[in-house]
Amino acid sequence: MDNDKEKQEKIIELIPDIRKYFSFNSIKAVGEPHRIKRPWLSIIKQITKLKYNISAKDHRIKIGDKVERTILYRIIPLSDDK
């Protein structure tokens, strides 16, 4: 998604609707998107946390002679036993 500007813009365009339907106190990208490096990613992660547990792990991939660093996300549905 870092390279897909169209998808990023579509997510940012949803901010007015997100403000209507979600409490955005915990979603800083909705309240102050200009202060967040990747507001679209923050929005996705915070809304996803409502129904899923998300864990992140640092990951490195070797491409030719270059090592690329990325993050792997593991998304697991929350239990209904609350």
N, C-alpha and C positions, 0 to 999 in steps of 0.2 A: 504493500500500500504506500510505502514511502515514495514510489515513483509514479503513482497513479493520481495525478492532480485532480482529475475529474471526480473520482470517488471522494477525495478529501473535501472538495468544494461542496459536494452533495451532502456530506455529513455536517459540515459547518452551516449549510443552509437550513438544517433541521433545528438549530438552536432555539428559535422562537417556539416551535412546537414542544421541544424538550422542556423549556421553561414553563409551558402550560400544564404538562402532564406529569412531571417529575419534580421532586424536591431537589433543587440543584445546589444545595449548600455543600454537598460532598463532591460535586462535579465542578471543579474550578474552571475547567475549559468552557463551561456554559456561562458562568458568571463573568469571567475575565479571559476570554480566548486569546487576547493579545499578549498575555503574560505567560502563556504556556508554549513550549517548544513545538509540540505536535498535538494541538487541541483535539483533532479528530481521533487520535489514538486514545487519549484520555476519556473522551466521551464513550467510545466503544467499550473500553474496559470497565468504566463505572456502571454503565447500564447492564452490561453482561453479568456483573457481580451480583445483581439482584436474584438471579436464578442459577448461577454457576460459581464454582470455586475455581479461581485462576491462580496457577503457580507459574513462576518465570524462572528460566535457567539460562545462564550464559552459554553460548555455543560458538564454536569457531569452525569455519569451513575453509579448507585449502583449495584454492582455485588457481591452478598452475603453480607459480612461485609465490603467489600472494595469499595471505591468510585473511579471510573476512570474518569479522565478529558480528554476531547477531544474537537475538534472544529467542528461545523456544518457549512458547506458552502452552501450558497444559490446561485444558478446560474440562471440568468435571461437573455434571449436574449436582445441585445441592439435594440432599435427602429430603423427602417429604415428611420425615418423622420429627418435625419441630414442634 
